[in-house]
Amino acid sequence: MRWLAFAVLLWGLGSACTRQPLPSEAGPPARPVGQQVVLGTPLGLPPVPVPPENPPTAETIALGRDLFHDKRLSADQSISCASCHEAASFFADPRRFSQGVDKKEGNRNAPPVMNAAFHPVQFWDGRAATLEEQAGGPIANPVEMNLPHDQAVARVAADGNYRARFEQAFGPGPVTMDKITKAIASFERTLIAGDTPFDRYFYGGDKTALSPEAIRGLALFRDKQRGNCATCHTIEERHALFTDGRFHNVGAGLSNEGELVDQGRFAVTKREADRGAFRTPTLRNIARTAPYMHDGSLRTLRQVVDFYIGGGSSNPHLDPEIKPLRLKGEERGELVAFLEALSSPAPRQPEGKP
């Protein structure tokens, strides 16, 4: 099945940045005025969830695409959202820590962004409840694009072409941050990637789609007594997101003294049980989106498998599902072969990309 693959704004660096309403945003929230676009899904994925207040349209998707690539949304106009989501890396960042303006680095690896529309919450720590809420965070974050929202709105509104396109997309009225984030979120919902060898084997009935090694790796992946991977990286009867959307402390990112470097979900909830917990990432296209873990500390899939073989890194908040695994050397290779079979066809850029 054909699928759309576009880059999205899903940064995962350090501090949270919650958008405050701007004076220009008085009145009811904006809503797209064009005809809704039906977002088709490839083999292996469920329907894309779409909020009723922001149905995707051709106009908002195209507008969000251009905003995603626009360096004017950073303080010094040096970077865009696309700067840290490289097409060659399936719209992930191959650097351990993504760089913001003035080459500032956070303490997290920008998470892979494909299929972000399916996440129940956004960012590694889940601080944004929706794609719309998430979209504005990196723009104002001082470690990332470092542009206050009122200045971002002013820059976009100063462009006559943008003003005309916002009216086409949302009807008469000023450019607002609400409209900017809704356009970006609509663009994000077009980032859909499935139809992998696993999907063709498991859901499409093509028993030749996986190698014998990968088939054995799938069995290990699902076996609760061996790999136990599917406990968090879920596979359903009709689709597979390869994530439970929940937060787990797996022991990644400890200091040399065994202390948590990043408090993760705890910074959002203040619940002791959430210390060092991060959202389960999807494994789709995992072979194309190194490095791994929230801090980019592991470079290869074999290192990831070995990390879990060792039961993660011990700490007081380690998830009880994380236990040492007894897998033979060839079985580790089989598990990696299965993970490599979760790669989709090469993504393509939308037409009209700047």
N, C-alpha and C positions, 0 to 999 in steps of 0.2 A: 504494500500500500504506500502511496506517496505521502509525504509528510512535510510540514514546514519546519525549518530550523532557523531560528533567529536568535540573536544575542539579547540578553536581558540585563537589567540593572539589579544585581543581587550581591552586594558587597558584604563581606563578613569581617571587616576589621574591628578595631577595639571598641570605642565608646558608642553608646546608644545615642540616637538623635531623633527625638520625637518632634514632629512638625507642629508648630503653633499656628492657629488661624491668623491670616493677614487681614489688615483693614479692608483691602479690596475684595475680600471674600464674604462680605456681609450678604445675607440673603440665602435662598435655598441652594443646596449643592447642585453642581452642574451635572447634566446628563447628556450623553451623545444623542445627536438628532438624526443620524444617518440610519441606513438599513443595517440590521445586525448581520454579522458574518458568522456562518456556522464553522466552528473549528473542528475539522475532522481529526480523528485520532488513528494512529497506525496500530498494527497488530500488537497486542500485549498491553495496551493501555486503556483505562476507562474513559468515559466522556470528560471533557475539560470542564471543571466547575466554573461557572460565570455568575458574578453577582448581578442581581436585577437592576441595580442602580448604575452599572457600568457595562452594558453589553458591548462587545467589540464590534467596531465598524471598520470599513476600509479606510476611512479618514482618520480615525483615532490610531489605528495600527500604524499607518504610514507616518503620522505625526510623532508617535512614540518612538518609531525607528530612528527618525532624524534627530530627535532630542537625545536619544541614546548615544549617537555619534557626535554630538555637538560639544566641542571643547569650551564653548562659552559658558557652560554650566559649571566650570571650575574657576576658582578665584583668579588664577593667573592665565586662564585660557590655554593651559598646557596639556590637559588630559580630558578625556571623555569617559563615559561608562565603558565604552568598547576598549579602552586602553588596558583594562585589567581582565577582559574576557576575550581571549584570542580564539579566532576561528580555527586555527591550526591545532589548538588544544581543546577542541569541542567547547569553546567559549568558557574555559576555565583559565586560571592564571598559572603558568608553569613555574613562576617564582614562589619561593616559600612564603614570603609576605608581600602582598600587593603594595604598590607605591602610590601615594597620593601626591598632592601638589608639593613642590620643593623636595620631592623624593622622600617624603615622610613615610615611615612604615608603621603599621599597626602590629598587633601580636597574633594575628590569625591569617590563615590562607583564605583568600576569597573563594567561597565554595563554588563548585560547579553549578551552573545555572540551568541546565536543561531540565525540563519538566518541573520547574519551580511552581507552575500553576497548580500542581497537585499537592504541594506542601500545606498542611493545616496552619502552620505559622512560618515566619520567615526569619532569616539569619541563623547562625549557629546556635544562638541562645534563645531564639524564638521571641525576641522583643517586639516584633511587628506582627500583628494579627492577620493582616491582609497584604496583598501585593501593592495595593494603593498606599497603604500606610508605610510600607517598606520603601517605596520608590523615592520618597523625598529625603530619606535619612542620609545617604552618602553625599548628597549635594551640599548639605550644611555641615556635615561632620568635619571638624578641623583637621583630622588626620587623613581625610580623603579629599573631597573636592573643595571644601572650606569656603563655600559661597552661601551667605545668608539667604534665606528664601525670598525676602523682599527684593534683594539684588538680582536673584535668578529670574524672578518674574519681570523685573524692569528690563533686563537684557533681552529676554524673549520678546516682550511687548514692543521693544524698540525696532524689531525687525518687521517690516511691513508684510513680507511674505508669510511669516509666522502668524501675524494678526489675522490675515485673511483665512489662513488654514484653520485657525482655532474657531473662527466664526462658521466655517464650513462643517467643522466637526461637532461643535457644541451650540451653535446658534449665536445670535448677537450678544455682545457683552465683553467685558475686559478679559485679558489673559489673567488667570489666577493660578496659584500653586495647586489648587484642587484639580483644575483641568490638566495641568502638566503631569501630575502624578497619575491621573486616570488614563491619560494617553500612554504613558510609559507602562502602566500595568496592563493595558490592552495589548501592547506590543509583547510584554512578557508572556502573555497567555498563548502567543503563537509559537513559543519555544517548545516543541513537542518532538520527542525522538523515541521510537520503538522499532519494531520490525527487525529484531536482532536474530542471529542464529538460534538463540534460546527460544525466542517467541515462535519462530517457524517450527521448531521441534516440539515445544510444549503446547502451544495453542493452535498451530497450523497443521499439526499432524504429519510434518515432514521428518521422518525418522532418520534422514540422511543429513539434516541440517547441523547436527552436532557430531564432533568426532567421538570415537569410543572413549578417549581420555576425558573429554569434557562431560560426557554422560556419567562417567564414574565420579567426576567432580561434582556434578549436580546431586548425585545421591549422597555424597558426603556433606554437601551444603545443607541438605534437608534433614539429615540424620541427627536427632537431638543428642544422641550418645557419642557422636563423632565430631562433626563440624559445628552443629548447632547454630549455623549462620542465619537460617531462615526465621529464627525466633524474633530477631530484630529487623532483618532484611526480608520482608514478607513476600510470599508468593501466594496469590489467591487463585481460585478456581478459574476465573475468566480473565484476570489481568494480574500484573505484578508491578508494583511500584518499587520493590526492593528497599522499602523503608517503612517502619511502623509510625513514623512521624513523631516519635516520642524522644525523650532525653535520657541519656545513659552516661554514667561515668565508666569509661573503659580503661582508665589508667594512663591515658595519653597525656603528654605535656607536663610531666613532673620535673621538678628541678633535680639537680644532682643529690640534694639532700632528701629527696622524696616528697617535697612539698608541692602543692598545687600552684602552678604559675598563673593560671587563669581560672577564675571561679565559675565561668560558664553560666549556666541557667540560674545559679544562685543569685547573681547580680540582678536578675529580673524579679524572681519570686521571693527571695530572702528565706527560702525554705532550706533547712540544713541538708535535707536529703538531695538537694539539687546541686550541691557543691561539686564542681568539676564535671557536671553533666552537660552534654552537647547533643543537638538534634542528630538522629541517625541519618547519615547521608544516603541518598539513593546509590545503588551500585551500577545503574545503567551508564554505559560508556566509561566505566571506571578505568579501563586499560588506557584511555586516552586523556585522563584528567589528573595525572600526577602533578604535584605531590599529594600525600594523603594525611589524614587526621586534621583536626581544626587548626593545628599549628604547623602543618606542612612538614612534619618531622620525619616522615617516611617517604622514600623516593620510589620504591618499587612495590609491585603487588606481592612479590615473594617476601619482602620485609614485613608487609602487613600480615600475611599469613603466619609468618614466624612470630610476630608480636602476639597474635592470638593463641598460637600454639603454646607460648609461654604464660598464658593466662593474663595478659596485660601487665600493668605495673601496679603492685599492691599499694593501696591507700585506704583510709578508713571509710571512704564513700564508694568503693568499687562496686559496680552492679553485680548482684548475686549470680546472674547468668554468665558472667565472665569467669571461666574456669580453664585450667590447662587442658590442652587437647592432645590426645595420643594418636598422632597420625604418622605414618611411615614417610620416608623421603619421597617415594613415588606418589603417595597420596597428596602431599603438598603440591606437587607439580600438577596433579589432576585438578585440584581446587583452583589453582591459578588458570589452568586451561578453561575451566568453566567461567571464571570471571572475565576472561578475554572474549568469551562468546556472548557477552552482554553489550557488545559494541554495535551501534546502529550504522546504517550507510552514512557516508561522509556528509556533513551538514553543508548546506549551500546558503550563500548570502541572498537576501531579498533583492529584487530588482530596484534600481534607483538608489542604492546605498551611496552616500557621499564618498 
